[in-house]
Amino acid sequence: MPFQEVDQKEKLKNIQRKEEEDLALLLSKKYKTPYLNLSRISIDPDALRLVPEDRARAAGLATIRIAGKHVQVAVKNPVAPPIKEIVDELHRTGYQPELFLVSMQSLEAVWNRYAELGAETAVTSNIIDITRVGMQEFGEQVKNTDGLQKFL
């Protein structure tokens, strides 16, 4: 394949990606839902674990960031019934979901991150497992050196 043809195909892909992001931005205004381009956002693995991959793909959403009980949810269609169902579940479990409209290519990129979650392994000897929940419990129990000694 000649170099120019490859270069033109890459340019066409870039144009298509931009058009998809532009459409998502336009739809975000229609649905009055903030827009995000996830290619520039880091994804929180703890947030990703809130909704199993199969459910996230079927609904067209991804949980992308979590801070305390506040969770950011990327969606392709904010009014789709499966999304409402999952958002209601998050509410029932004490979370405060905030929706963001994203493109399909952004969702695909996040969904591909589920494979990285499976690569994580359990704690082995001489390794400390630090999770968000573990850090919160540690912070609640340990306020000074005496608390640290009791904790250990």
BAFI-3210 file (N, C-alpha, C; in Angstrom, 3 decimals, decimal comma, padded with zeros to 6 digits):
// residues 152
n [1|2|3|4|5|6|7|8|9|10|11|12|13|14|15|16|17|18|19|20|21|22|23|24|25|26|27|28|29|30|31|32|33|34|35|36|37|38|39|40|41|42|43|44|45|46|47|48|49|50|51|52|53|54|55|56|57|58|59|60|61|62|63|64|65|66|67|68|69|70|71|72|73|74|75|76|77|78|79|80|81|82|83|84|85|86|87|88|89|90|91|92|93|94|95|96|97|98|99|100|101|102|103|104|105|106|107|108|109|110|111|112|113|114|115|116|117|118|119|120|121|122|123|124|125|126|127|128|129|130|131|132|133|134|135|136|137|138|139|140|141|142|143|144|145|146|147|148|149|150|151|152]
n.u [000,852|000,723|002,427|001,030|-001,629|-002,028|-001,609|-003,763|-005,917|-005,558|-005,960|-008,662|-009,811|-009,232|-010,812|-013,348|-013,401|-013,329|-015,751|-017,541|-017,090|-017,863|-020,595|-021,438|-020,988|-022,859|-025,245|-025,112|-025,842|-028,471|-029,627|-029,047|-026,874|-023,672|-020,771|-018,097|-014,845|-013,405|-010,885|-009,055|-009,165|-008,368|-009,127|-010,732|-009,974|-011,352|-013,861|-014,677|-015,130|-017,622|-019,793|-020,409|-018,650|-020,202|-022,811|-022,377|-021,612|-023,952|-025,797|-024,700|-022,906|-020,384|-018,769|-016,646|-015,181|-014,721|-015,430|-015,547|-018,855|-019,707|-020,122|-018,955|-020,537|-020,252|-022,144|-023,815|-026,389|-028,376|-031,052|-031,816|-033,522|-032,007|-029,840|-031,031|-031,960|-029,549|-028,447|-030,399|-029,963|-027,401|-028,032|-029,666|-027,775|-026,428|-024,792|-024,035|-024,741|-023,381|-024,100|-022,457|-022,309|-020,959|-018,961|-019,331|-016,870|-015,344|-016,548|-015,958|-013,180|-012,968|-014,297|-012,482|-010,632|-011,491|-010,268|-007,775|-008,376|-008,860|-006,331|-005,173|-003,936|-004,380|-003,205|000,110|002,717|004,731|003,781|001,818|-001,602|-003,406|-006,384|-009,084|-011,177|-009,832|-007,945|-009,638|-010,709|-008,324|-007,588|-009,649|-009,183|-006,545|-005,087|-002,894|000,476|000,127|-002,322|-001,544|000,247|-001,551|-003,119|-001,349]
n.v [-001,176|002,124|004,938|007,417|006,620|005,258|007,369|009,019|007,404|007,393|010,098|010,280|008,602|010,147|012,397|011,225|010,440|012,948|014,019|012,296|012,978|015,654|015,343|014,100|016,216|018,064|016,629|016,572|019,113|019,142|017,234|018,418|017,611|017,370|017,266|014,999|014,261|011,356|010,576|012,194|011,900|010,395|007,126|005,822|002,882|001,778|002,953|001,875|-000,743|-000,689|-001,253|-004,173|-005,316|-006,520|-005,598|-002,839|-002,476|-003,399|-001,506|000,850|002,534|003,794|003,732|006,149|007,684|008,024|009,540|009,440|009,130|010,122|009,573|009,542|009,095|007,958|008,237|007,128|007,628|009,507|009,131|006,536|003,553|001,320|002,685|004,421|002,516|001,443|003,768|004,331|002,117|002,724|005,004|003,796|002,301|004,208|005,938|008,976|009,598|011,280|012,268|012,155|012,959|011,082|010,041|007,099|005,964|006,851|005,463|002,824|002,835|003,065|000,726|-001,152|-001,015|-002,695|-005,149|-004,766|-004,719|-007,367|-008,358|-007,758|-009,086|-011,110|-010,299|-011,135|-012,623|-010,266|-008,026|-005,131|-004,584|-001,949|-000,379|001,828|001,699|000,432|002,414|004,429|003,219|002,873|005,564|006,372|004,867|005,351|007,947|009,005|008,223|006,345|005,215|004,035|002,065|000,410|-000,374|-001,890]
n.w [000,000|-000,934|000,574|000,618|000,414|002,806|004,557|003,832|004,597|007,357|007,897|007,185|009,156|011,415|010,896|010,994|013,695|014,937|013,991|015,279|017,965|017,845|017,290|019,655|021,420|020,451|020,938|023,694|024,411|023,568|025,300|027,652|029,206|030,542|028,403|027,726|026,557|026,555|025,842|026,919|029,608|032,701|033,860|036,659|038,226|040,428|040,207|037,794|038,497|039,697|038,017|036,302|033,361|031,245|031,763|031,639|028,955|027,659|028,510|027,622|028,987|031,302|034,395|035,530|037,349|040,847|043,909|047,149|047,776|045,425|042,023|038,712|035,642|032,441|029,522|026,541|025,696|027,545|028,258|027,932|028,875|030,136|031,216|033,030|034,841|035,934|037,024|038,938|040,601|041,531|043,031|045,001|046,368|047,694|046,278|044,471|041,434|038,574|035,392|032,210|028,832|026,215|023,381|021,303|020,669|022,800|024,927|024,125|024,421|027,202|028,024|027,124|029,089|031,086|030,732|031,836|034,524|035,129|035,072|037,427|040,458|043,421|046,742|047,518|049,547|051,349|050,074|050,086|050,017|048,922|049,010|048,067|049,953|052,034|052,673|053,590|055,903|057,327|057,687|059,366|061,649|062,422|063,897|065,101|066,282|068,325|067,613|065,237|066,158|067,536|065,421|063,898]
ca.u [000,000|001,546|002,437|-000,025|-002,910|-002,077|-001,742|-005,133|-006,819|-005,400|-006,637|-010,097|-010,164|-009,202|-011,999|-014,507|-013,352|-013,710|-017,187|-018,259|-017,003|-018,702|-021,987|-021,681|-021,069|-024,150|-026,293|-025,044|-026,620|-029,881|-030,064|-028,624|-025,968|-022,303|-020,028|-016,705|-014,053|-012,677|-009,510|-008,207|-009,527|-007,920|-010,250|-010,507|-010,325|-012,369|-015,153|-014,991|-015,602|-018,994|-020,745|-019,723|-018,448|-021,314|-023,929|-021,980|-021,695|-025,353|-026,511|-024,072|-022,365|-019,180|-018,469|-015,279|-014,475|-015,459|-014,861|-016,506|-020,091|-019,987|-019,584|-019,175|-020,997|-020,224|-023,249|-024,026|-027,751|-028,771|-032,462|-032,062|-033,994|-030,990|-029,005|-031,837|-031,982|-028,263|-028,330|-031,264|-029,252|-026,325|-028,699|-030,112|-026,614|-025,849|-023,954|-024,628|-024,216|-023,422|-023,995|-021,740|-022,536|-019,695|-019,080|-019,187|-015,442|-014,881|-017,013|-015,177|-011,856|-013,114|-014,632|-011,248|-009,885|-011,918|-009,277|-006,695|-008,835|-008,697|-004,914|-004,747|-003,939|-004,522|-001,987|001,006|003,536|005,618|003,163|000,696|-002,733|-004,023|-007,583|-009,746|-011,897|-008,814|-007,372|-010,639|-010,724|-007,054|-007,667|-010,584|-008,639|-005,217|-005,033|-001,570|001,369|-000,484|-003,327|-000,816|000,739|-002,703|-003,540|-000,376]
ca.v [000,000|003,333|005,782|008,436|005,978|005,021|008,693|009,476|006,607|007,885|011,396|010,004|008,107|011,295|013,211|010,496|010,544|014,320|014,152|011,583|013,805|016,833|014,913|013,908|017,558|018,609|015,911|016,947|020,351|018,768|016,527|019,201|016,736|017,780|016,437|014,680|013,482|010,480|010,338|013,090|011,704|009,128|006,329|005,270|001,451|001,509|003,350|000,915|-001,977|-000,541|-001,876|-005,210|-004,972|-006,922|-004,673|-001,521|-002,495|-003,539|-000,263|001,982|003,457|003,398|004,527|006,541|008,303|007,951|010,307|009,216|008,544|010,778|008,770|010,084|008,046|008,327|007,580|007,477|008,158|009,686|008,816|005,112|002,842|000,576|003,639|004,851|001,396|001,370|004,991|004,114|001,175|003,466|005,815|002,911|001,842|005,360|006,772|010,138|009,594|012,469|011,781|012,892|012,392|010,796|009,347|005,642|005,629|007,069|004,325|001,647|002,948|002,759|-000,694|-001,917|-000,980|-003,814|-006,221|-004,468|-005,068|-008,808|-008,675|-007,542|-010,332|-010,993|-009,968|-012,218|-012,241|-009,110|-006,958|-004,517|-004,270|-000,701|-000,048|003,055|001,379|000,189|003,699|005,132|002,566|003,203|006,961|006,484|004,194|005,829|009,415|009,366|007,065|005,325|004,545|003,212|000,893|-000,448|-000,898|-002,913]
ca.w [000,000|-001,004|001,765|000,542|000,663|004,255|005,162|003,587|005,436|008,726|007,948|007,162|010,490|012,331|010,597|011,521|015,160|015,295|013,739|016,340|019,179|017,610|017,429|021,089|021,999|020,032|021,672|025,114|024,551|023,419|026,506|028,821|029,945|030,202|027,453|028,026|025,616|027,474|025,407|027,720|031,009|033,281|034,358|037,996|038,228|041,455|039,636|036,733|039,134|040,204|037,086|035,514|031,952|030,376|032,005|031,157|027,483|027,256|028,805|026,945|029,986|032,034|035,569|035,204|038,467|042,099|045,019|048,229|047,237|044,145|040,922|037,375|034,738|031,029|028,830|025,136|025,600|028,945|028,514|027,657|030,074|030,900|031,960|034,182|035,787|036,625|037,823|040,107|041,471|042,184|044,062|046,091|047,132|048,385|045,418|043,823|040,067|037,720|034,012|031,178|027,512|025,536|022,099|021,353|020,688|024,175|025,719|023,731|025,027|028,632|028,157|026,922|030,355|031,932|030,599|032,773|035,871|035,287|035,193|038,808|041,216|044,874|047,475|047,869|050,695|051,239|049,283|050,788|049,142|049,352|048,250|048,507|051,186|053,045|053,069|054,391|057,213|057,968|058,103|060,485|062,828|062,785|063,976|065,627|066,347|069,183|066,789|064,272|066,874|067,795|064,134|063,492]
c.u [000,897|001,372|001,293|-001,390|-003,092|-002,308|-003,175|-006,131|-006,753|-006,091|-008,154|-010,574|-010,205|-010,414|-013,244|-014,558|-013,809|-015,200|-018,001|-018,230|-017,862|-020,187|-022,334|-021,808|-022,415|-025,294|-026,289|-025,837|-028,111|-030,412|-029,707|-027,798|-024,543|-021,604|-018,618|-016,084|-013,126|-011,256|-008,544|-008,412|-008,954|-009,121|-009,850|-010,917|-011,381|-013,763|-015,595|-015,574|-017,059|-020,032|-019,980|-019,693|-019,642|-022,517|-023,618|-022,098|-023,147|-026,130|-025,951|-023,561|-021,063|-019,048|-016,984|-014,493|-015,358|-014,690|-015,863|-017,719|-020,498|-019,333|-019,943|-019,461|-021,011|-021,309|-023,294|-025,392|-028,309|-030,225|-032,802|-032,484|-032,928|-030,085|-029,743|-031,849|-030,682|-028,052|-029,188|-030,613|-028,134|-026,893|-029,074|-028,949|-025,854|-024,949|-024,754|-024,066|-024,385|-023,162|-023,215|-021,989|-021,192|-019,982|-018,923|-017,711|-014,842|-015,292|-016,207|-013,803|-011,914|-013,406|-013,398|-010,400|-010,306|-010,908|-008,118|-007,090|-008,629|-007,248|-004,398|-004,870|-004,089|-003,169|-001,175|001,880|004,456|005,079|001,978|-000,371|-003,416|-005,196|-008,166|-010,458|-010,897|-008,190|-008,358|-010,698|-009,456|-007,093|-008,589|-009,989|-007,325|-005,177|-003,667|-000,721|000,828|-001,517|-002,687|-000,299|-000,394|-003,168|-002,645|-000,410]
c.v [001,238|004,200|006,793|007,836|005,709|006,337|009,215|008,699|007,064|009,240|011,211|009,496|009,250|012,205|012,542|010,563|011,923|014,535|013,463|012,380|015,063|016,505|014,716|015,255|018,204|017,952|016,273|018,222|020,042|018,140|017,259|018,340|017,140|016,763|016,196|013,936|012,629|010,165|011,187|012,906|010,377|008,436|005,700|003,800|001,097|001,873|002,330|-000,372|-001,886|-001,237|-002,914|-004,861|-005,332|-005,996|-003,280|-001,451|-002,545|-002,240|000,928|003,019|002,934|004,312|004,850|007,156|008,228|008,744|010,237|008,503|009,191|009,965|009,416|008,929|008,591|007,531|008,013|008,121|008,295|009,329|007,349|004,397|002,036|001,497|004,115|003,763|001,324|002,603|004,873|003,153|001,874|004,347|004,952|002,428|003,005|006,247|007,941|010,232|010,940|011,992|012,735|012,202|012,253|010,107|007,843|005,249|005,863|005,907|003,075|001,669|002,609|001,282|-001,568|-001,953|-002,100|-004,964|-006,017|-004,836|-006,543|-009,207|-008,474|-008,847|-010,051|-010,717|-011,231|-011,740|-011,084|-007,996|-006,427|-004,156|-003,021|-000,407|001,237|002,815|001,159|001,478|004,493|004,550|002,909|004,633|007,170|005,922|004,801|007,350|009,906|008,093|005,965|004,526|003,626|001,940|-000,082|-001,129|-002,054|-004,076]
c.w [000,000|000,237|001,756|000,854|002,162|004,981|005,001|004,437|006,888|008,890|007,982|008,524|011,500|012,129|011,161|013,041|015,615|015,087|014,829|017,642|019,031|017,766|018,905|021,795|021,683|020,805|023,157|025,371|024,471|024,702|027,798|029,790|029,571|029,297|027,976|026,854|026,471|027,027|026,229|029,221|031,507|033,922|035,687|038,009|039,275|040,949|038,591|037,311|039,615|039,331|036,269|034,019|031,074|030,541|031,461|029,631|027,019|027,456|028,034|027,931|030,555|033,242|035,504|036,353|039,698|043,154|046,162|047,664|045,912|043,028|039,586|036,426|033,314|030,307|027,375|024,950|027,020|029,265|028,241|028,940|030,824|031,726|033,199|035,254|036,600|037,506|039,084|041,102|042,233|043,299|045,265|046,955|047,768|047,551|044,849|042,409|039,363|036,295|033,132|029,850|026,798|024,202|022,307|021,406|022,074|025,064|025,401|024,386|026,522|028,819|027,969|028,187|031,304|031,876|031,570|034,202|036,138|035,482|036,612|039,586|042,698|045,496|047,743|049,022|050,346|050,364|050,072|049,763|049,682|048,433|048,800|049,840|052,314|053,550|053,918|055,791|057,990|058,510|059,290|061,769|063,324|062,715|064,457|065,724|067,253|068,404|065,769|064,950|067,163|066,507|063,694|064,456]
res [m|p|f|q|e|v|d|q|k|e|k|l|k|n|i|q|r|k|e|e|e|d|l|a|l|l|l|s|k|k|y|k|t|p|y|l|n|l|s|r|i|s|i|d|p|d|a|l|r|l|v|p|e|d|r|a|r|a|a|g|l|a|t|i|r|i|a|g|k|h|v|q|v|a|v|k|n|p|v|a|p|p|i|k|e|i|v|d|e|l|h|r|t|g|y|q|p|e|l|f|l|v|s|m|q|s|l|e|a|v|w|n|r|y|a|e|l|g|a|e|t|a|v|t|s|n|i|i|d|i|t|r|v|g|m|q|e|f|g|e|q|v|k|n|t|d|g|l|q|k|f|l]
***
